[in-house]
Amino acid sequence: MIIAIIERNINELCKMEGIDSKELAKRVGVNPKYFVVKRTDYPVSMIIKIAEEFGVQPQKLWDEKFTQEVKLMGLYKQRDAIDEQIRELDEEWVPTTKNDHTPEEVTE
């Protein structure tokens, strides 16, 4: 049961970071097949390396509630990326006709 929770949390962290298991394996210094093979345990040293890679406390990896926290962090990260894209578009926006309005005029 605990291995399934660890694997689910690792998978969610990878999704949030936009990496796959091969990239994670490379980052923590193991064979790319390490995360593909069904595991029956994770050495403490590996738990620590994975946690450090994602910037989380090691015990979070076996916390069943952490999966939801990771999903929420991923949503916040997506929201921040969208906000940044909107800011960039606002900076680039140039009216092309006399009917075009600045973003500020539209929201007023």
Number of C-alpha atoms within 10 A of each C-alpha: 8 13 15 15 17 22 17 17 24 23 19 19 26 17 15 19 13 10 12 14 17 15 13 23 17 12 13 16 12 13 12 17 11 15 17 11 8 11 11 9 10 12 7 10 10 14 19 17 15 21 19 13 13 15 9 13 12 18 12 16 24 20 13 16 12 18 21 12 15 19 16 13 14 18 13 13 14 13 12 12 12 12 12 12 12 12 12 11 11 13 9 8 11 11 10 8 7 6 7 11 13 12 11 8 8 8 7 5
